[in-house]
């Protein structure tokens, strides 16, 4: 199993508790150990659980069972986590023969605790049958019926469980008006622009998007979570333009602008970005922010022709544990700041960044209090003199 589990980036506590819950099925009976242990060990490696933690699960199953089962039930309270967990249970169950009765009983216990409806039970059972028979088209129909009944499940969960499963939609330009919500949680090719009016919502949740166009948010809401976005063409300076919005959030999302444009321009509100990859921007900074406050954490920027970040007007910014590689601009190869409020960069690394005139890494237009560079490093950046300019 060379693939990553959908939850491989979660913290250790989550991953251990999650795997303990699965271990109840795989390691809770001698017959199930004999039949499912090899797969379960592969699954734990795919979720990036340390070897010593794998061994600890077997110990806790035998010595602290009730305590850890309570932790499992406490953690798996949301439908998203429950759905992924149940798919993994079905995967383990598929290896059981002598232990099938025991494994089915464990599955039933979990379904009762999760209070799954009849529709949910039927979906998972039917999708599992399609997987075992390799029937992709039938699996697509099972999925569509599930969605039509008002349910949602992340696409990457389905492809993790059934790698052959594939679904791709074609969408044209659209306008999301007040009271409307569009959720993209599957592969989609979009030809044209998407406009989001005030009161409208565009939610990217686990989608793989190829887009020839841009997104313009006029006071609406934009959220990207576990997404992958390829910009195939864009006639504007930025793929995503935010106006009159309060909060914009991107988490665990990759945006590849393919040198067509910058990634985001925001003039109002707050911007929260965590664990994202933003790459191959051109013609403008990857992010140009003029709103109230921006927080970036654990985010990677690479190949920015025009620089990575611009922080201007009355914006404040907190940028922590981010990396900037192969950026170039006239002033501030990676980061340019011209704001009256505070800007903090902490534990950030800059590699192969270049400024034509000043500050290979970070350029503050004015020297003032509140502009802080803490524990940041710069490697192979030019010019070598003053990579962080106008810091106190």
DAPEBEL-V666309 format. One record per residue. N is the residue number from 0. RES is the residue in one letter. PSI is psi in radians with two decimals (NA if undefined). OMEGA is omega as a letter, one per 30 degrees, with the letter a starting at -180 (999 if undefined). NEAR is the number of other C-alpha atoms within 8 Angstrom. Layout:
BEGIN
N_RES_PSI_OMEGA_NEAR + N_RES_PSI_OMEGA_NEAR
END
This chain:
BEGIN
0_X_1.80_a_5 + 1_X_-0.01_a_4 + 2_X_2.70_l_5 + 3_X_2.44_l_9 + 4_X_2.57_l_9 + 5_X_-0.43_a_9 + 6_X_0.40_a_8 + 7_X_-0.34_l_10 + 8_X_-0.05_l_6 + 9_X_2.87_l_7 + 10_X_2.87_a_6 + 11_X_-0.70_a_7 + 12_X_-0.78_l_6 + 13_X_-0.84_a_9 + 14_X_-0.68_l_13 + 15_X_-0.81_a_11 + 16_X_-0.74_l_12 + 17_X_-0.84_a_10 + 18_X_-0.58_l_10 + 19_X_-0.77_l_13 + 20_X_-0.71_l_10 + 21_X_-0.57_a_11 + 22_X_-0.41_l_13 + 23_X_-0.68_l_10 + 24_X_-0.82_a_15 + 25_X_-0.64_a_14 + 26_X_0.13_a_12 + 27_X_-0.05_a_10 + 28_X_2.50_a_10 + 29_X_-0.71_l_7 + 30_X_-0.73_a_8 + 31_X_-0.59_l_18 + 32_X_-0.81_a_11 + 33_X_-0.63_a_7 + 34_X_-0.50_a_12 + 35_X_-0.09_a_13 + 36_X_-0.76_a_11 + 37_X_-0.80_l_7 + 38_X_-0.74_a_8 + 39_X_-0.68_l_11 + 40_X_-0.68_l_9 + 41_X_-0.72_l_9 + 42_X_-0.75_l_10 + 43_X_-0.61_l_11 + 44_X_-0.66_a_9 + 45_X_-0.46_l_13 + 46_X_0.02_l_13 + 47_X_0.81_l_8 + 48_X_2.33_a_12 + 49_X_2.61_a_7 + 50_X_-0.73_a_6 + 51_X_-0.50_l_6 + 52_X_-0.61_l_9 + 53_X_-0.77_a_11 + 54_X_-0.58_a_8 + 55_X_-0.56_l_8 + 56_X_-0.79_a_12 + 57_X_-0.69_l_10 + 58_X_-0.80_a_9 + 59_X_-0.54_l_10 + 60_X_-0.60_a_14 + 61_X_-0.35_a_7 + 62_X_-0.41_a_6 + 63_X_0.75_a_9 + 64_X_-0.96_a_9 + 65_X_-0.74_a_6 + 66_X_-0.80_a_7 + 67_X_-0.54_l_12 + 68_X_-0.67_l_10 + 69_X_-0.70_l_8 + 70_X_-0.72_l_9 + 71_X_-0.85_a_12 + 72_X_-0.63_l_9 + 73_X_-0.59_a_7 + 74_X_-0.66_a_8 + 75_X_1.11_a_9 + 76_X_-0.35_l_9 + 77_X_2.63_a_6 + 78_X_-0.65_a_7 + 79_X_-0.91_a_8 + 80_X_-0.69_a_9 + 81_X_-0.72_a_11 + 82_X_-0.78_l_9 + 83_X_-0.74_a_9 + 84_X_-0.77_a_10 + 85_X_-0.66_l_10 + 86_X_-0.71_l_11 + 87_X_-0.62_l_10 + 88_X_-0.75_l_11 + 89_X_-0.63_l_10 + 90_X_-0.78_l_9 + 91_X_-0.76_a_13 + 92_X_-0.58_a_11 + 93_X_-0.30_l_6 + 94_X_-0.10_a_8 + 95_X_2.39_l_12 + 96_X_-1.22_l_6 + 97_X_-0.60_a_8 + 98_X_0.23_a_11 + 99_X_-0.74_a_10 + 100_X_-0.76_l_7 + 101_X_-0.81_a_10 + 102_X_-0.68_l_13 + 103_X_-0.63_l_9 + 104_X_-0.70_l_8 + 105_X_-0.79_l_10 + 106_X_-0.81_a_12 + 107_X_-0.70_l_8 + 108_X_-0.78_l_8 + 109_X_-0.75_a_8 + 110_X_-0.63_l_10 + 111_X_-0.75_l_8 + 112_X_-0.71_l_7 + 113_X_-0.15_l_8 + 114_X_0.84_l_6 + 115_X_2.42_l_9 + 116_X_2.97_l_6 + 117_X_-0.72_l_6 + 118_X_-0.71_l_8 + 119_X_-0.78_l_9 + 120_X_-0.78_a_10 + 121_X_-0.66_l_8 + 122_X_-0.90_a_11 + 123_X_-0.68_l_10 + 124_X_-0.75_a_8 + 125_X_-0.71_a_10 + 126_X_-0.65_l_11 + 127_X_-0.70_l_9 + 128_X_-0.73_l_8 + 129_X_-0.72_l_12 + 130_X_-0.82_a_11 + 131_X_-0.49_l_7 + 132_X_-0.07_l_6 + 133_X_0.51_a_7 + 134_X_1.59_a_9 + 135_X_-0.83_a_11 + 136_X_-0.71_l_6 + 137_X_-0.65_l_8 + 138_X_-0.66_l_13 + 139_X_-0.74_l_11 + 140_X_-0.70_l_8 + 141_X_-0.76_l_11 + 142_X_-0.79_a_10 + 143_X_-0.72_l_8 + 144_X_-0.69_l_8 + 145_X_-0.77_l_13 + 146_X_-0.72_l_9 + 147_X_-0.45_l_7 + 148_X_0.01_l_6 + 149_X_0.17_a_6 + 150_X_2.77_l_7 + 151_X_2.45_l_6 + 152_X_2.42_a_8 + 153_X_2.38_a_11 + 154_X_-0.66_a_10 + 155_X_-0.41_l_8 + 156_X_-0.76_a_11 + 157_X_-0.73_l_11 + 158_X_-0.46_l_11 + 159_X_-0.78_a_9 + 160_X_-0.68_a_9 + 161_X_1.49_a_8 + 162_X_-0.46_l_7 + 163_X_-0.27_a_7 + 164_X_2.31_a_10 + 165_X_2.36_l_7 + 166_X_2.22_l_7 + 167_X_2.29_a_8 + 168_X_2.75_l_8 + 169_X_2.20_l_8 + 170_X_2.57_l_8 + 171_X_-3.14_l_8 + 172_X_2.52_a_9 + 173_X_2.78_l_8 + 174_X_2.15_a_8 + 175_X_1.94_a_14 + 176_X_3.08_a_10 + 177_X_2.22_l_8 + 178_X_-0.12_a_7 + 179_X_2.56_l_9 + 180_X_2.26_l_9 + 181_X_2.15_l_8 + 182_X_2.12_l_8 + 183_X_1.92_a_11 + 184_X_0.54_a_11 + 185_X_2.89_l_12 + 186_X_2.41_a_10 + 187_X_2.48_l_13 + 188_X_2.17_a_11 + 189_X_2.14_l_13 + 190_X_1.83_a_11 + 191_X_3.08_a_11 + 192_X_2.69_l_12 + 193_X_2.18_l_12 + 194_X_2.35_a_11 + 195_X_1.93_a_17 + 196_X_2.93_l_13 + 197_X_2.26_a_11 + 198_X_-0.16_l_11 + 199_X_2.82_a_14 + 200_X_2.30_l_13 + 201_X_2.02_a_13 + 202_X_2.05_l_11 + 203_X_1.99_a_13 + 204_X_1.61_l_12 + 205_X_0.29_a_14 + 206_X_2.62_l_15 + 207_X_1.87_a_11 + 208_X_2.28_l_12 + 209_X_2.10_a_11 + 210_X_2.25_l_14 + 211_X_1.53_a_12 + 212_X_-2.84_a_15 + 213_X_3.00_l_13 + 214_X_2.23_l_11 + 215_X_2.09_a_12 + 216_X_1.98_l_16 + 217_X_1.28_l_12 + 218_X_-0.02_l_13 + 219_X_-2.85_a_13 + 220_X_2.41_l_15 + 221_X_2.20_l_11 + 222_X_2.29_l_10 + 223_X_2.23_a_12 + 224_X_2.14_l_11 + 225_X_0.66_a_11 + 226_X_2.84_l_14 + 227_X_2.07_a_11 + 228_X_2.19_l_13 + 229_X_2.11_l_11 + 230_X_1.92_a_15 + 231_X_-0.33_l_11 + 232_X_2.50_l_8 + 233_X_2.16_a_13 + 234_X_-0.14_a_7 + 235_X_3.01_a_7 + 236_X_-0.47_a_9 + 237_X_2.53_l_13 + 238_X_-0.66_a_15 + 239_X_2.09_l_11 + 240_X_2.21_a_11 + 241_X_2.14_l_14 + 242_X_2.35_l_11 + 243_X_0.57_l_10 + 244_X_2.70_a_13 + 245_X_-0.89_a_9 + 246_X_2.32_l_10 + 247_X_2.30_a_12 + 248_X_2.29_l_10 + 249_X_2.22_a_12 + 250_X_2.30_l_11 + 251_X_0.87_a_11 + 252_X_2.45_l_14 + 253_X_2.30_l_11 + 254_X_2.02_l_13 + 255_X_1.89_a_11 + 256_X_-0.11_l_17 + 257_X_0.63_l_11 + 258_X_0.42_l_10 + 259_X_-0.46_a_13 + 260_X_3.11_l_17 + 261_X_2.96_a_17 + 262_X_-0.83_a_14 + 263_X_2.43_l_13 + 264_X_2.11_a_13 + 265_X_2.29_a_12 + 266_X_-0.23_l_10 + 267_X_2.81_l_12 + 268_X_-2.70_a_13 + 269_X_2.56_l_11 + 270_X_2.15_a_11 + 271_X_2.05_a_11 + 272_X_2.25_a_12 + 273_X_2.35_l_11 + 274_X_0.83_l_11 + 275_X_2.83_l_14 + 276_X_2.17_l_12 + 277_X_2.08_a_15 + 278_X_2.83_l_14 + 279_X_0.87_l_12 + 280_X_2.75_a_20 + 281_X_2.70_l_14 + 282_X_-0.28_l_11 + 283_X_2.94_l_12 + 284_X_2.64_l_16 + 285_X_-0.76_l_17 + 286_X_2.22_l_11 + 287_X_2.00_a_12 + 288_X_2.20_l_14 + 289_X_0.37_a_13 + 290_X_-2.57_a_14 + 291_X_-0.98_a_10 + 292_X_2.51_a_10 + 293_X_2.33_l_13 + 294_X_2.12_l_10 + 295_X_2.36_l_13 + 296_X_2.43_l_11 + 297_X_0.74_a_11 + 298_X_2.52_a_14 + 299_X_2.24_l_11 + 300_X_2.32_l_13 + 301_X_2.52_l_12 + 302_X_1.31_l_10 + 303_X_1.80_l_17 + 304_X_1.70_a_14 + 305_X_0.05_l_15 + 306_X_3.05_a_15 + 307_X_-0.94_a_14 + 308_X_2.46_l_12 + 309_X_2.15_a_12 + 310_X_1.98_a_15 + 311_X_3.08_a_11 + 312_X_-2.17_a_9 + 313_X_0.49_a_10 + 314_X_2.55_l_16 + 315_X_2.76_a_12 + 316_X_2.47_l_12 + 317_X_2.02_a_10 + 318_X_1.95_a_13 + 319_X_2.34_l_12 + 320_X_0.77_l_11 + 321_X_2.73_l_14 + 322_X_2.51_l_12 + 323_X_2.07_a_15 + 324_X_2.40_l_11 + 325_X_0.95_l_11 + 326_X_2.61_l_17 + 327_X_2.41_l_16 + 328_X_3.04_a_13 + 329_X_-0.87_l_10 + 330_X_2.20_a_12 + 331_X_1.48_a_18 + 332_X_-0.67_l_21 + 333_X_-0.87_a_18 + 334_X_2.34_l_13 + 335_X_2.23_a_14 + 336_X_2.17_l_12 + 337_X_1.33_a_11 + 338_X_2.68_l_11 + 339_X_-0.17_a_7 + 340_X_-3.14_a_8 + 341_X_2.56_l_11 + 342_X_2.19_l_12 + 343_X_2.25_l_13 + 344_X_2.12_a_12 + 345_X_2.31_l_11 + 346_X_0.74_l_11 + 347_X_2.61_l_14 + 348_X_2.49_a_11 + 349_X_2.23_a_15 + 350_X_2.25_l_12 + 351_X_0.73_l_11 + 352_X_2.58_a_17 + 353_X_2.33_l_17 + 354_X_2.38_l_16 + 355_X_-0.65_a_10 + 356_X_-1.07_a_7 + 357_X_2.56_l_13 + 358_X_1.55_l_17 + 359_X_-0.58_a_20 + 360_X_-1.13_a_16 + 361_X_2.28_l_14 + 362_X_2.01_l_17 + 363_X_2.18_a_14 + 364_X_-0.65_l_8 + 365_X_2.58_l_6 + 366_X_2.10_a_9 + 367_X_2.88_l_8 + 368_X_2.66_l_7 + 369_X_-0.11_l_8 + 370_X_1.85_a_12 + 371_X_2.38_l_10 + 372_X_1.99_a_10 + 373_X_2.17_l_8 + 374_X_0.69_l_7 + 375_X_2.67_a_11 + 376_X_2.72_a_8 + 377_X_2.20_a_10 + 378_X_2.34_l_7 + 379_X_0.67_l_7 + 380_X_2.58_l_14 + 381_X_2.56_f_11 + 382_X_2.64_a_13 + 383_X_-0.44_a_7 + 384_X_2.35_l_6 + 385_X_1.07_l_9 + 386_X_-0.47_l_15 + 387_X_1.87_a_12 + 388_X_2.37_l_10 + 389_X_0.59_l_10 + 390_X_2.64_l_10 + 391_X_NA_999_7
END
